């Protein structure tokens, strides 16, 4: 990046507090930063802060008589090697898609002939709104690249996709856009979406969440799965253009929009729903399915009888959905991906599980309580295939999902695992 010139447009959003650190990181790599601050962005970060860190004037007004006497907005838009918009709010994305030029930022974006990278940041419902998704599609068709957004807790108290990518992710995407790093070397911490929808026309089944196995009408056996990882995977596959059948148990997180949701309770219901969703090109079995169900579940509530003894529960084995799907004689998906939540000898046990079940890949993770992964917002996984075991660094579950979706798209297009 040494010697590159980046025009950095800062939109209005709480994520703007990350921009000073992004400027520091870009400057450490030897690139120049010319900041442009929108009126809304100035509510979160000051022009003085940006100009001091960038060691360059911060531009805020379109009608600056001194600069515009020399057509300053045209010079700004053409002098950069790359235009970066971070945070890219829903409003900014809408104005970009519509081709508006009503302030300095939107005028620069319309006047530039250089590549543009945006880092969306907004409330989850705003991101998932059909209008924003249309704008995103239009921008991608115009050749604009996106990094993020991530999934997680938001300042408004909601959870889901919409968080701006971290500065490290944006920096890695900038390197790619400037040609300083080949896309195949892009680290998992940074994901830049491409204009094409690589899974368009493909059907993928994703299972998610726990299953609830009833003891009586008011009690059940379950596990600690929140469904966050499976939900993120379904969203990532959807974003690559796949038609997603999302078979979910009673998860804590809501299902993503734009997928076919099939809600189930028990493992047996999940197996039947997966079978009904076939045929499919791929299946990602991310659900934490209970191994056993109560064979003598009661129709009425079990009451204490004063003896001090717990009533005897008889257990029966649940169907092994992953093994059943992997070993179908006809109609097996081209790619079957299983998950292995382990607490001991994670890679060894997951490798054995892959061989025993007959699936193509296993995504293994350590779910001991100390990791905070079960029910948390991050994951650290190892992808196990016939090529061996590939450990990924600890990432947000949204980033794990996007990386896995990219691998699935590569495999279905004829690439290696």
KOLMAR-65982 format. One record per residue (C-alpha): residue number from 1; chain; x, y, z. Coordinates in steps of 0.001 Angstrom, whole numbers. Example, Ala and Ser with C-alpha at 12.3 -4.5 7.8 and 13.67 -1.06 7.14 Angstrom:
BEGIN
(r 1; A; (12300; -4500; 7800));
(r 2; A; (13670; -1060; 7140));
This chain:
BEGIN
(r 1; A; (0; 0; 0));
(r 2; A; (3059; 2238; 153));
(r 3; A; (2391; 5417; -1810));
(r 4; A; (-1316; 4752; -2403));
(r 5; A; (-3881; 7503; -1902));
(r 6; A; (-7227; 6616; -291));
(r 7; A; (-10250; 8884; -227));
(r 8; A; (-12087; 7932; 2967));
(r 9; A; (-15750; 8978; 3224));
(r 10; A; (-17082; 8754; 6781));
(r 11; A; (-20855; 8339; 7078));
(r 12; A; (-23085; 8955; 10064));
(r 13; A; (-23345; 6063; 12494));
(r 14; A; (-22031; 4928; 15842));
(r 15; A; (-19509; 2765; 13954));
(r 16; A; (-17696; 5986; 12996));
(r 17; A; (-15816; 5707; 16305));
(r 18; A; (-13737; 2939; 14660));
(r 19; A; (-12542; 5197; 11842));
(r 20; A; (-9641; 6885; 13690));
(r 21; A; (-8084; 3466; 14262));
(r 22; A; (-8621; 2575; 10585));
(r 23; A; (-6803; 5763; 9558));
(r 24; A; (-3900; 4901; 11859));
(r 25; A; (-3636; 1430; 10347));
(r 26; A; (-3707; 2722; 6769));
(r 27; A; (-1091; 5351; 7545));
(r 28; A; (1176; 2730; 9149));
(r 29; A; (1158; 893; 5812));
(r 30; A; (2476; 3985; 4044));
(r 31; A; (-712; 5093; 2307));
(r 32; A; (-2121; 8612; 2318));
(r 33; A; (-5659; 9225; 3587));
(r 34; A; (-7871; 12107; 2500));
(r 35; A; (-10902; 12184; 4833));
(r 36; A; (-14361; 13363; 3825));
(r 37; A; (-16854; 13743; 6659));
(r 38; A; (-20609; 13858; 6076));
(r 39; A; (-22811; 16120; 8147));
(r 40; A; (-24247; 13089; 9961));
(r 41; A; (-20775; 11644; 10457));
(r 42; A; (-19729; 14843; 12232));
(r 43; A; (-22187; 13932; 14994));
(r 44; A; (-19920; 11019; 15941));
(r 45; A; (-16365; 12105; 15092));
(r 46; A; (-14853; 15550; 14576));
(r 47; A; (-13101; 16936; 11483));
(r 48; A; (-10126; 17862; 13686));
(r 49; A; (-9678; 14243; 14808));
(r 50; A; (-9713; 12925; 11250));
(r 51; A; (-7465; 15624; 9822));
(r 52; A; (-4956; 15243; 12665));
(r 53; A; (-4656; 11482; 12230));
(r 54; A; (-4634; 11645; 8430));
(r 55; A; (-2258; 14618; 8372));
(r 56; A; (-4508; 15970; 5634));
(r 57; A; (-7411; 18454; 5618));
(r 58; A; (-10810; 16936; 6345));
(r 59; A; (-13320; 17903; 3654));
(r 60; A; (-16892; 18531; 4751));
(r 61; A; (-18640; 20945; 2371));
(r 62; A; (-19428; 20709; -1311));
(r 63; A; (-19669; 24472; -1752));
(r 64; A; (-16245; 25429; -438));
(r 65; A; (-15535; 28530; -2536));
(r 66; A; (-11766; 28234; -2236));
(r 67; A; (-11591; 24636; -3358));
(r 68; A; (-14497; 24704; -5782));
(r 69; A; (-12960; 27545; -7754));
(r 70; A; (-10636; 24801; -8939));
(r 71; A; (-13388; 22134; -9164));
(r 72; A; (-12131; 20554; -5949));
(r 73; A; (-14729; 17790; -5831));
(r 74; A; (-13623; 16516; -9235));
(r 75; A; (-9973; 16600; -8219));
(r 76; A; (-10688; 14734; -4993));
(r 77; A; (-12619; 12019; -6798));
(r 78; A; (-9952; 11496; -9451));
(r 79; A; (-6745; 11870; -7436));
(r 80; A; (-7412; 8821; -5214));
(r 81; A; (-6396; 5265; -6007));
(r 82; A; (-9372; 3925; -4046));
(r 83; A; (-12533; 5362; -2501));
(r 84; A; (-13592; 3822; 820));
(r 85; A; (-16940; 4526; 2489));
(r 86; A; (-17023; 3574; 6176));
(r 87; A; (-19463; 3447; 7773));
(r 88; A; (-21754; 3165; 4743));
(r 89; A; (-25187; 3868; 6194));
(r 90; A; (-28480; 2787; 4654));
(r 91; A; (-29013; 6374; 3551));
(r 92; A; (-25609; 6600; 1878));
(r 93; A; (-26132; 3277; 98));
(r 94; A; (-29547; 4422; -1126));
(r 95; A; (-28116; 7674; -2478));
(r 96; A; (-25288; 5809; -4187));
(r 97; A; (-27713; 3369; -5808));
(r 98; A; (-29942; 6223; -6987));
(r 99; A; (-27011; 8242; -8349));
(r 100; A; (-27776; 11320; -6238));
(r 101; A; (-25272; 14151; -5819));
(r 102; A; (-26702; 16303; -3041));
(r 103; A; (-23645; 16777; -821));
(r 104; A; (-19884; 16406; -1065));
(r 105; A; (-19820; 12670; -297));
(r 106; A; (-22472; 11651; -2820));
(r 107; A; (-21035; 14010; -5455));
(r 108; A; (-17573; 12485; -5054));
(r 109; A; (-18994; 8998; -5388));
(r 110; A; (-20848; 9929; -8547));
(r 111; A; (-17859; 11752; -10054));
(r 112; A; (-15177; 9173; -9316));
(r 113; A; (-13729; 6835; -11907));
(r 114; A; (-11809; 4844; -9298));
(r 115; A; (-12768; 1574; -7529));
(r 116; A; (-15074; 1924; -4529));
(r 117; A; (-15184; -188; -1357));
(r 118; A; (-17973; 263; 1188));
(r 119; A; (-18347; -1041; 4754));
(r 120; A; (-22097; -1113; 5521));
(r 121; A; (-23260; -348; 9060));
(r 122; A; (-26855; -85; 10238));
(r 123; A; (-29593; -1631; 12357));
(r 124; A; (-30317; -5289; 11555));
(r 125; A; (-33840; -4555; 10305));
(r 126; A; (-32561; -1749; 8106));
(r 127; A; (-29944; -4085; 6616));
(r 128; A; (-32485; -6848; 6037));
(r 129; A; (-35099; -4506; 4561));
(r 130; A; (-35942; -5289; 939));
(r 131; A; (-35022; -1759; -131));
(r 132; A; (-31508; -2014; 1328));
(r 133; A; (-31002; -5443; -228));
(r 134; A; (-32095; -4053; -3617));
(r 135; A; (-29642; -1189; -3199));
(r 136; A; (-26872; -3611; -2265));
(r 137; A; (-27581; -5724; -5348));
(r 138; A; (-27561; -2646; -7557));
(r 139; A; (-24276; -1413; -6113));
(r 140; A; (-22647; -4810; -6580));
(r 141; A; (-23871; -4900; -10179));
(r 142; A; (-22195; -1504; -10645));
(r 143; A; (-18918; -3047; -9507));
(r 144; A; (-18792; -1659; -5978));
(r 145; A; (-17285; -4049; -3439));
(r 146; A; (-18533; -4635; 98));
(r 147; A; (-16715; -5698; 3226));
(r 148; A; (-19114; -6951; 5897));
(r 149; A; (-21421; -6275; 7543));
(r 150; A; (-20790; -8514; 10530));
(r 151; A; (-23359; -10121; 12786));
(r 152; A; (-23542; -9410; 16506));
(r 153; A; (-24868; -7190; 19268));
(r 154; A; (-25733; -3656; 18246));
(r 155; A; (-25800; -311; 20010));
(r 156; A; (-29595; -330; 19732));
(r 157; A; (-29775; -3543; 21758));
(r 158; A; (-30700; -5835; 18860));
(r 159; A; (-28678; -8724; 17445));
(r 160; A; (-28005; -9688; 13853));
(r 161; A; (-26182; -8632; 10674));
(r 162; A; (-25461; -4936; 10327));
(r 163; A; (-22338; -4255; 12405));
(r 164; A; (-19583; -2541; 10472));
(r 165; A; (-16578; -4737; 9722));
(r 166; A; (-13639; -4267; 12066));
(r 167; A; (-10759; -2017; 10945));
(r 168; A; (-8546; -5083; 10387));
(r 169; A; (-11109; -6506; 7957));
(r 170; A; (-11455; -3230; 6099));
(r 171; A; (-7671; -2887; 5849));
(r 172; A; (-7346; -6396; 4399));
(r 173; A; (-10058; -5592; 1855));
(r 174; A; (-8248; -2373; 916));
(r 175; A; (-5088; -4379; 245));
(r 176; A; (-7025; -6621; -2138));
(r 177; A; (-8679; -3696; -3892));
(r 178; A; (-5305; -2027; -4427));
(r 179; A; (-3881; -5220; -5880));
(r 180; A; (-1327; -5527; -3083));
(r 181; A; (-2711; -8915; -2133));
(r 182; A; (-4335; -11567; -4310));
(r 183; A; (-7946; -12361; -3371));
(r 184; A; (-7114; -16020; -2727));
(r 185; A; (-4791; -14871; 49));
(r 186; A; (-7475; -12742; 1707));
(r 187; A; (-7474; -13727; 5380));
(r 188; A; (-10672; -15043; 6970));
(r 189; A; (-10990; -11862; 9037));
(r 190; A; (-11888; -9926; 5879));
(r 191; A; (-14544; -10885; 3396));
(r 192; A; (-15170; -8790; 291));
(r 193; A; (-18353; -9655; -1542));
(r 194; A; (-18068; -9944; -5309));
(r 195; A; (-20671; -8682; -7758));
(r 196; A; (-21504; -12228; -8895));
(r 197; A; (-23863; -14584; -7016));
(r 198; A; (-21841; -17771; -7132));
(r 199; A; (-24575; -19997; -5714));
(r 200; A; (-27393; -18686; -7882));
(r 201; A; (-29601; -21592; -8953));
(r 202; A; (-28291; -23859; -6183));
(r 203; A; (-30388; -25293; -3351));
(r 204; A; (-28806; -25773; 77));
(r 205; A; (-30376; -27277; 3198));
(r 206; A; (-29178; -25873; 6530));
(r 207; A; (-30175; -27296; 9910));
(r 208; A; (-29773; -25144; 12986));
(r 209; A; (-30464; -24749; 16682));
(r 210; A; (-31157; -27377; 19327));
(r 211; A; (-33907; -29954; 19367));
(r 212; A; (-36335; -30256; 22262));
(r 213; A; (-37224; -33789; 23278));
(r 214; A; (-40368; -33798; 25467));
(r 215; A; (-40574; -35452; 28866));
(r 216; A; (-44156; -34342; 29380));
(r 217; A; (-46202; -31398; 28048));
(r 218; A; (-44205; -28842; 30071));
(r 219; A; (-40703; -30331; 30306));
(r 220; A; (-38133; -31305; 27739));
(r 221; A; (-34491; -32284; 27230));
(r 222; A; (-32361; -29782; 25304));
(r 223; A; (-28845; -28383; 24972));
(r 224; A; (-27195; -24959; 25072));
(r 225; A; (-27128; -24281; 21322));
(r 226; A; (-28422; -20787; 20455));
(r 227; A; (-28703; -21438; 16718));
(r 228; A; (-26497; -18405; 15969));
(r 229; A; (-23954; -20306; 13842));
(r 230; A; (-26541; -22107; 11729));
(r 231; A; (-28473; -18874; 11243));
(r 232; A; (-25319; -17087; 10094));
(r 233; A; (-24527; -19901; 7649));
(r 234; A; (-28006; -19740; 6133));
(r 235; A; (-27652; -15964; 5699));
(r 236; A; (-24205; -16277; 4115));
(r 237; A; (-25420; -18884; 1619));
(r 238; A; (-28436; -16704; 822));
(r 239; A; (-26116; -13766; 186));
(r 240; A; (-24252; -15853; -2401));
(r 241; A; (-27528; -16424; -4239));
(r 242; A; (-28492; -19898; -2991));
(r 243; A; (-32054; -20962; -2283));
(r 244; A; (-31849; -22008; 1347));
(r 245; A; (-34164; -24421; 3149));
(r 246; A; (-33588; -23533; 6798));
(r 247; A; (-34673; -26344; 9115));
(r 248; A; (-34451; -24951; 12625));
(r 249; A; (-35168; -26186; 16100));
(r 250; A; (-36283; -23784; 18868));
(r 251; A; (-33342; -21380; 18549));
(r 252; A; (-32695; -18243; 20589));
(r 253; A; (-31884; -16111; 17533));
(r 254; A; (-34501; -15338; 14858));
(r 255; A; (-34130; -16971; 11440));
(r 256; A; (-32676; -14858; 8634));
(r 257; A; (-34950; -13256; 6096));
(r 258; A; (-34960; -14475; 2513));
(r 259; A; (-34789; -18196; 3306));
(r 260; A; (-37429; -20937; 3489));
(r 261; A; (-37933; -21522; 7210));
(r 262; A; (-39118; -24945; 8430));
(r 263; A; (-39560; -24857; 12203));
(r 264; A; (-39317; -28164; 14090));
(r 265; A; (-39081; -29287; 17722));
(r 266; A; (-37659; -32811; 17845));
(r 267; A; (-34891; -34727; 16097));
(r 268; A; (-37431; -36945; 14369));
(r 269; A; (-39262; -33900; 13024));
(r 270; A; (-35956; -32474; 11821));
(r 271; A; (-35087; -35687; 9952));
(r 272; A; (-38483; -35664; 8240));
(r 273; A; (-38141; -31973; 7302));
(r 274; A; (-34697; -32526; 5792));
(r 275; A; (-36044; -35442; 3765));
(r 276; A; (-38973; -33354; 2537));
(r 277; A; (-36593; -30560; 1436));
(r 278; A; (-34574; -32844; -850));
(r 279; A; (-33240; -32779; -3517));
(r 280; A; (-30472; -30310; -2740));
(r 281; A; (-27019; -29499; -4046));
(r 282; A; (-25537; -29255; -556));
(r 283; A; (-26549; -29702; 3063));
(r 284; A; (-24998; -28099; 6129));
(r 285; A; (-25993; -29967; 9278));
(r 286; A; (-25236; -27296; 11886));
(r 287; A; (-28022; -28235; 14328));
(r 288; A; (-27126; -29602; 17749));
(r 289; A; (-29439; -32596; 17536));
(r 290; A; (-30223; -34516; 20712));
(r 291; A; (-28832; -38050; 20602));
(r 292; A; (-31704; -39453; 22669));
(r 293; A; (-35407; -38909; 23228));
(r 294; A; (-37616; -39993; 26114));
(r 295; A; (-39307; -43204; 25073));
(r 296; A; (-41868; -43053; 27887));
(r 297; A; (-42765; -39365; 27567));
(r 298; A; (-46041; -38645; 29367));
(r 299; A; (-49161; -37099; 27874));
(r 300; A; (-49866; -35317; 31175));
(r 301; A; (-47620; -33352; 33513));
(r 302; A; (-45555; -35537; 35823));
(r 303; A; (-46252; -34606; 39456));
(r 304; A; (-44292; -35303; 42610));
(r 305; A; (-45749; -38222; 44571));
(r 306; A; (-44120; -37422; 47930));
(r 307; A; (-41642; -40303; 47715));
(r 308; A; (-38672; -38034; 47022));
(r 309; A; (-37730; -40188; 44048));
(r 310; A; (-37493; -38986; 40478));
(r 311; A; (-39713; -40922; 38053));
(r 312; A; (-37787; -43315; 35827));
(r 313; A; (-37195; -42048; 32303));
(r 314; A; (-36533; -44509; 29509));
(r 315; A; (-34449; -43286; 26595));
(r 316; A; (-34347; -44341; 22941));
(r 317; A; (-31807; -43304; 20333));
(r 318; A; (-32774; -40534; 17934));
(r 319; A; (-32246; -40885; 14171));
(r 320; A; (-28726; -39954; 13069));
(r 321; A; (-29665; -37320; 10507));
(r 322; A; (-26106; -36670; 9301));
(r 323; A; (-25305; -40355; 8741));
(r 324; A; (-28697; -40990; 7129));
(r 325; A; (-28284; -38102; 4689));
(r 326; A; (-24622; -38888; 3928));
(r 327; A; (-25411; -42506; 3103));
(r 328; A; (-28553; -42058; 1040));
(r 329; A; (-28409; -44483; -1898));
(r 330; A; (-30230; -41968; -4108));
(r 331; A; (-30743; -38245; -3807));
(r 332; A; (-27680; -37583; -1654));
(r 333; A; (-26548; -33935; -1940));
(r 334; A; (-23301; -33387; -3782));
(r 335; A; (-21784; -31937; -628));
(r 336; A; (-22745; -32874; 2940));
(r 337; A; (-21207; -30859; 5774));
(r 338; A; (-21491; -31974; 9384));
(r 339; A; (-20612; -30283; 12658));
(r 340; A; (-18789; -31818; 15602));
(r 341; A; (-19103; -30041; 18943));
(r 342; A; (-16437; -31698; 21093));
(r 343; A; (-14913; -31184; 24535));
(r 344; A; (-11934; -33558; 24296));
(r 345; A; (-9504; -34504; 21495));
(r 346; A; (-11498; -32275; 19174));
(r 347; A; (-9771; -32965; 15860));
(r 348; A; (-9301; -36710; 16451));
(r 349; A; (-12907; -37231; 17514));
(r 350; A; (-14232; -35099; 14656));
(r 351; A; (-12122; -36987; 12111));
(r 352; A; (-13492; -40278; 13411));
(r 353; A; (-16996; -38850; 13224));
(r 354; A; (-16527; -37807; 9588));
(r 355; A; (-15411; -41310; 8629));
(r 356; A; (-18210; -42952; 10601));
(r 357; A; (-20983; -40733; 9292));
(r 358; A; (-19816; -40666; 5678));
(r 359; A; (-20096; -36913; 5188));
(r 360; A; (-17711; -34886; 3031));
(r 361; A; (-16653; -32247; 5542));
(r 362; A; (-16838; -31855; 9295));
(r 363; A; (-16648; -28466; 10991));
(r 364; A; (-15206; -29181; 14440));
(r 365; A; (-15136; -26889; 17442));
(r 366; A; (-14283; -27029; 21125));
(r 367; A; (-17403; -26294; 23197));
(r 368; A; (-15979; -26637; 26688));
(r 369; A; (-17521; -23927; 28901));
(r 370; A; (-14247; -21996; 29107));
(r 371; A; (-14343; -21251; 25359));
(r 372; A; (-17687; -19422; 25569));
(r 373; A; (-18523; -20725; 22090));
(r 374; A; (-21755; -22570; 22892));
(r 375; A; (-24307; -19767; 22940));
(r 376; A; (-21661; -17089; 22287));
(r 377; A; (-21047; -14754; 19332));
(r 378; A; (-17661; -16180; 18242));
(r 379; A; (-16367; -19527; 17079));
(r 380; A; (-13028; -21223; 16481));
(r 381; A; (-13379; -24127; 14068));
(r 382; A; (-11353; -26696; 12182));
(r 383; A; (-12547; -27755; 8730));
(r 384; A; (-11855; -31466; 8231));
(r 385; A; (-12060; -32993; 4759));
(r 386; A; (-10257; -35650; 2744));
(r 387; A; (-7529; -33015; 2315));
(r 388; A; (-6833; -32981; 6056));
(r 389; A; (-7607; -30594; 8918));
(r 390; A; (-7522; -26814; 8462));
(r 391; A; (-7814; -24758; 11641));
(r 392; A; (-9297; -21275; 11368));
(r 393; A; (-8622; -18503; 13885));
(r 394; A; (-11283; -17441; 16361));
(r 395; A; (-13776; -15316; 14413));
(r 396; A; (-17276; -13990; 14753));
(r 397; A; (-19855; -16589; 13801));
(r 398; A; (-20849; -14408; 10848));
(r 399; A; (-17265; -14505; 9555));
(r 400; A; (-17063; -18278; 10014));
(r 401; A; (-20304; -18564; 8059));
(r 402; A; (-19110; -16404; 5192));
(r 403; A; (-15858; -18317; 4908));
(r 404; A; (-17682; -21652; 4934));
(r 405; A; (-20170; -20383; 2323));
(r 406; A; (-17270; -19339; 96));
(r 407; A; (-15763; -22828; 415));
(r 408; A; (-19109; -24423; -441));
(r 409; A; (-19444; -22220; -3517));
(r 410; A; (-15914; -23161; -4587));
(r 411; A; (-16602; -26875; -4118));
(r 412; A; (-19902; -26815; -6007));
(r 413; A; (-18213; -25001; -8884));
(r 414; A; (-15656; -27788; -9178));
(r 415; A; (-12930; -26525; -6846));
(r 416; A; (-11133; -28465; -4147));
(r 417; A; (-12173; -28666; -520));
